[in-house]
Amino acid sequence: MRTITDFIIHVTVEVEPNATVTDAIKLMRENRVGAVLVREKDKAVGIFTERDLLNKFDFQDPGKLLHAKIKDVMTKDLKTVEHDQAYIDVVDLMREQKIRHTPVVKDGKVIGMVSLRDLANHYEEHLKALLEENSKKLLESLNKMKASEEKLKKAIAIKSEFTHTVSHELRTPLTSIKGSIDLVLRGTAGALNDDQKMFLGKAQNNIDRLKRLINDVLDVAKLEAGEMELRIKPNDLNALIEEVVDSQQIPIKQKEIFLKAELAKGIPEIPFDRDSITQVLFNLINNSAKFTLRGGILVVSKHHPKQNNVEVIVKDTGPGIHKNDIEKLFQKFHQLGDPELRPAGGTGLGLAICKGLIQRHGGKIWVESELGRGSEFHFLLPIVQRREQR
């Protein structure tokens, strides 16, 4: 903390009480100061300032000025400050007392004088130096951030390229294996017994599961790299929901649960990428179906024109989600529940993909759930786009 000593004027101009005002004025001009210290027998007894000169004399009567003594016009109520006081405190004191000059004391002795003007000038210089220093630090930080951003972009690009390459290399042999198994299962290579069909069926299911995982990893990589292309144009959301619900009826009925749609009337065509929202609906319905053993799933649409959005809710009668797990739900590779009791077939990426796709549309997605009372997955899509999509 800077003290008043940093701003002190150590060469103090002094006069005696019996000196004339004209002597004091002469000294003030010669030394370019706005105040003189009045001292008597080594004791400071007052101060004479420019303000005293202006306030206490009538300059139309020069005779009075010539004969005036300092002791008759000086400020006798002497305000002093200690040498180790913080300069900002001294500034506040001088403003409160409405004075512009004050002596500085150390060990009971006057060692100098300080003026409000000097303090203000020094403070301005201090602020400029501080600003320059902070600007330099800010520039250095920005340069470091820019360098880190470039490194991050390169890392994301390398990761994306690696993901695409590995996924492509995996897809090629998988397609060949799947095709061969399909031919064998159809009996093209000869008749199969029941055990052979069972084992080949399991292999086929695991190939399909692996393909889904590869596709999900690719989608996440594209979303993170900003490479997911969206073809946004006006579409009928209710028609899309009906189409998805209808396509999922057979696998849902096999689980002996229901899947229904409850759609609001009057929803206009809204801008969205049809493939992306189809994927979101499939993921949400399949996620609910995975955990719903009784009851069923209801897909609801709602129209909120005042809020400039349409809401879609996927409700299920499943076991619900613990409140501590809700915030983890949309994280990558995160699956809830005991791994041994969890239904097979999940990649842990479906909900993360849903979140990324909805956010790319300028929307919002969340879940509301309680243990034992099912879950509701909500997402919003804007009726009118408010930002450009990449």
ZIGIHU-V673690 format. One record per backbone hydrogen bond with DSSP energy under -0.5 kcal/mol. CO is the residue of the C=O (numbers start at 1). NH is the residue of the N-H. E is the energy in kcal/mol with one decimal. If there is no record, write none. Layout:
# ZIGIHU-V673690
co=[CO | CO]
nh=[NH | NH]
e=[E | E]
This chain:
# ZIGIHU-V673690
co=[2 | 3 | 4 | 5 | 8 | 9 | 10 | 13 | 15 | 16 | 17 | 19 | 20 | 21 | 22 | 23 | 24 | 25 | 26 | 27 | 28 | 28 | 34 | 36 | 37 | 37 | 38 | 38 | 40 | 43 | 46 | 47 | 48 | 49 | 50 | 51 | 52 | 53 | 57 | 58 | 61 | 61 | 62 | 63 | 64 | 68 | 69 | 69 | 70 | 70 | 74 | 75 | 76 | 78 | 79 | 81 | 82 | 83 | 85 | 86 | 86 | 87 | 88 | 89 | 90 | 91 | 92 | 93 | 94 | 94 | 100 | 102 | 103 | 104 | 104 | 105 | 106 | 109 | 112 | 113 | 114 | 115 | 116 | 117 | 118 | 119 | 120 | 121 | 122 | 123 | 124 | 125 | 126 | 127 | 128 | 129 | 130 | 131 | 132 | 133 | 134 | 135 | 136 | 137 | 138 | 139 | 140 | 141 | 142 | 143 | 144 | 145 | 146 | 147 | 148 | 149 | 150 | 151 | 152 | 153 | 154 | 155 | 156 | 157 | 158 | 159 | 160 | 161 | 162 | 163 | 164 | 165 | 166 | 167 | 168 | 169 | 170 | 171 | 172 | 173 | 174 | 175 | 176 | 177 | 178 | 179 | 180 | 181 | 182 | 183 | 184 | 187 | 193 | 194 | 195 | 196 | 197 | 198 | 199 | 200 | 201 | 202 | 203 | 204 | 205 | 206 | 207 | 208 | 209 | 210 | 211 | 212 | 213 | 214 | 215 | 216 | 217 | 218 | 219 | 220 | 221 | 222 | 222 | 222 | 223 | 227 | 230 | 231 | 233 | 235 | 235 | 236 | 237 | 238 | 239 | 240 | 241 | 242 | 243 | 244 | 246 | 248 | 249 | 250 | 251 | 252 | 252 | 253 | 258 | 260 | 262 | 264 | 266 | 270 | 270 | 272 | 272 | 273 | 274 | 275 | 276 | 277 | 278 | 279 | 280 | 281 | 282 | 283 | 284 | 285 | 286 | 287 | 288 | 288 | 291 | 291 | 294 | 295 | 296 | 297 | 298 | 298 | 299 | 300 | 302 | 302 | 304 | 304 | 305 | 308 | 309 | 310 | 311 | 312 | 313 | 313 | 314 | 315 | 316 | 318 | 319 | 322 | 322 | 323 | 325 | 325 | 326 | 328 | 331 | 333 | 338 | 338 | 343 | 348 | 348 | 349 | 350 | 351 | 352 | 353 | 354 | 355 | 356 | 357 | 358 | 358 | 359 | 364 | 366 | 368 | 370 | 374 | 375 | 376 | 376 | 377 | 378 | 379 | 380 | 381 | 383]
nh=[87 | 6 | 7 | 8 | 10 | 113 | 12 | 37 | 39 | 19 | 71 | 70 | 24 | 25 | 26 | 27 | 28 | 29 | 30 | 31 | 32 | 33 | 50 | 48 | 15 | 39 | 45 | 46 | 43 | 40 | 38 | 75 | 36 | 53 | 54 | 55 | 56 | 57 | 59 | 61 | 64 | 65 | 66 | 67 | 68 | 21 | 72 | 73 | 73 | 74 | 76 | 47 | 78 | 80 | 103 | 105 | 85 | 5 | 4 | 89 | 90 | 91 | 92 | 93 | 94 | 95 | 96 | 97 | 98 | 99 | 116 | 114 | 81 | 111 | 112 | 83 | 109 | 106 | 104 | 9 | 102 | 119 | 120 | 121 | 122 | 123 | 124 | 125 | 126 | 127 | 128 | 129 | 130 | 131 | 132 | 133 | 134 | 135 | 136 | 137 | 138 | 139 | 140 | 141 | 142 | 143 | 144 | 145 | 146 | 147 | 148 | 149 | 150 | 151 | 152 | 153 | 154 | 155 | 156 | 157 | 158 | 159 | 160 | 161 | 162 | 163 | 164 | 165 | 166 | 167 | 168 | 169 | 170 | 171 | 172 | 173 | 174 | 175 | 176 | 177 | 178 | 179 | 180 | 181 | 182 | 183 | 184 | 185 | 186 | 188 | 187 | 190 | 197 | 198 | 199 | 200 | 201 | 202 | 203 | 204 | 205 | 206 | 207 | 208 | 209 | 210 | 211 | 212 | 213 | 214 | 215 | 216 | 217 | 218 | 219 | 220 | 221 | 222 | 223 | 224 | 225 | 226 | 227 | 228 | 226 | 229 | 232 | 274 | 272 | 237 | 270 | 240 | 241 | 242 | 243 | 244 | 245 | 246 | 247 | 248 | 249 | 252 | 253 | 254 | 255 | 255 | 257 | 256 | 297 | 299 | 301 | 267 | 268 | 235 | 272 | 233 | 274 | 277 | 278 | 279 | 280 | 281 | 282 | 283 | 284 | 285 | 286 | 287 | 288 | 289 | 290 | 291 | 291 | 292 | 293 | 319 | 296 | 258 | 317 | 260 | 300 | 315 | 262 | 313 | 304 | 311 | 307 | 309 | 308 | 383 | 304 | 381 | 302 | 379 | 300 | 315 | 377 | 298 | 375 | 374 | 372 | 325 | 326 | 327 | 328 | 329 | 329 | 331 | 334 | 335 | 341 | 342 | 346 | 333 | 334 | 353 | 354 | 355 | 356 | 357 | 358 | 359 | 360 | 361 | 361 | 363 | 362 | 380 | 378 | 376 | 373 | 370 | 316 | 368 | 378 | 314 | 366 | 312 | 364 | 310 | 271]
e=[-1.3 | -1.4 | -1.7 | -0.7 | -0.9 | -2.0 | -1.2 | -3.0 | -2.6 | -1.9 | -2.5 | -3.1 | -1.8 | -2.7 | -2.2 | -2.3 | -2.4 | -2.2 | -2.7 | -2.3 | -0.7 | -2.0 | -1.9 | -2.5 | -2.5 | -0.7 | -2.6 | -1.3 | -0.8 | -3.2 | -2.4 | -2.9 | -2.6 | -1.8 | -2.2 | -2.9 | -2.2 | -0.6 | -0.8 | -2.2 | -0.9 | -1.0 | -2.0 | -1.3 | -0.7 | -2.2 | -0.9 | -0.6 | -1.3 | -2.1 | -0.8 | -1.5 | -2.3 | -0.5 | -0.7 | -3.1 | -1.6 | -1.1 | -2.6 | -0.6 | -1.7 | -2.2 | -2.0 | -2.3 | -2.7 | -2.0 | -2.4 | -2.6 | -0.7 | -2.2 | -3.0 | -2.2 | -2.0 | -2.9 | -1.0 | -1.9 | -1.9 | -2.9 | -2.7 | -3.0 | -2.3 | -2.3 | -2.6 | -2.6 | -3.0 | -2.7 | -2.3 | -2.2 | -2.8 | -2.7 | -2.3 | -2.7 | -2.6 | -2.8 | -2.7 | -2.4 | -2.8 | -2.7 | -2.1 | -2.3 | -2.8 | -2.5 | -2.3 | -2.5 | -2.8 | -2.4 | -2.3 | -2.8 | -2.7 | -2.4 | -2.7 | -2.8 | -2.3 | -2.2 | -2.7 | -2.7 | -2.3 | -2.5 | -2.8 | -2.5 | -2.7 | -2.7 | -3.0 | -2.7 | -2.7 | -2.8 | -2.6 | -2.6 | -3.0 | -2.6 | -2.4 | -2.5 | -2.1 | -2.6 | -1.8 | -0.9 | -1.8 | -2.8 | -1.6 | -2.8 | -3.2 | -2.3 | -2.1 | -2.6 | -2.6 | -2.0 | -2.2 | -2.9 | -1.7 | -2.1 | -1.4 | -1.4 | -2.1 | -2.3 | -2.6 | -2.5 | -2.5 | -2.1 | -2.1 | -2.5 | -2.3 | -2.2 | -2.0 | -2.3 | -2.2 | -2.4 | -2.5 | -2.1 | -2.1 | -2.4 | -2.5 | -2.6 | -2.6 | -2.3 | -2.3 | -2.5 | -2.4 | -2.4 | -2.4 | -2.6 | -2.0 | -0.6 | -2.8 | -0.9 | -0.8 | -0.8 | -1.0 | -0.5 | -1.9 | -0.9 | -2.1 | -1.7 | -2.5 | -2.4 | -2.1 | -2.5 | -2.8 | -2.4 | -2.0 | -1.2 | -1.2 | -1.8 | -2.9 | -1.7 | -0.6 | -1.1 | -1.3 | -1.8 | -2.7 | -2.8 | -1.8 | -0.6 | -0.5 | -2.4 | -0.5 | -1.3 | -0.7 | -2.3 | -2.1 | -2.2 | -2.2 | -2.5 | -2.6 | -2.6 | -2.5 | -2.6 | -2.8 | -2.3 | -2.2 | -2.7 | -1.8 | -0.8 | -0.7 | -1.1 | -0.7 | -0.6 | -0.6 | -1.8 | -1.0 | -2.4 | -0.6 | -3.1 | -3.0 | -2.8 | -0.5 | -2.4 | -0.5 | -2.1 | -0.9 | -1.7 | -2.1 | -2.3 | -2.7 | -2.1 | -3.1 | -0.7 | -2.2 | -2.4 | -0.5 | -0.8 | -3.9 | -1.7 | -0.8 | -0.5 | -0.9 | -0.6 | -1.2 | -1.8 | -1.3 | -0.6 | -1.1 | -1.7 | -0.5 | -1.6 | -1.0 | -2.4 | -2.1 | -2.4 | -2.2 | -2.7 | -2.5 | -2.4 | -1.8 | -0.9 | -0.6 | -2.5 | -1.7 | -2.7 | -2.8 | -2.4 | -2.1 | -1.4 | -2.4 | -2.6 | -0.6 | -2.5 | -2.3 | -2.6 | -0.9 | -2.5 | -0.6]
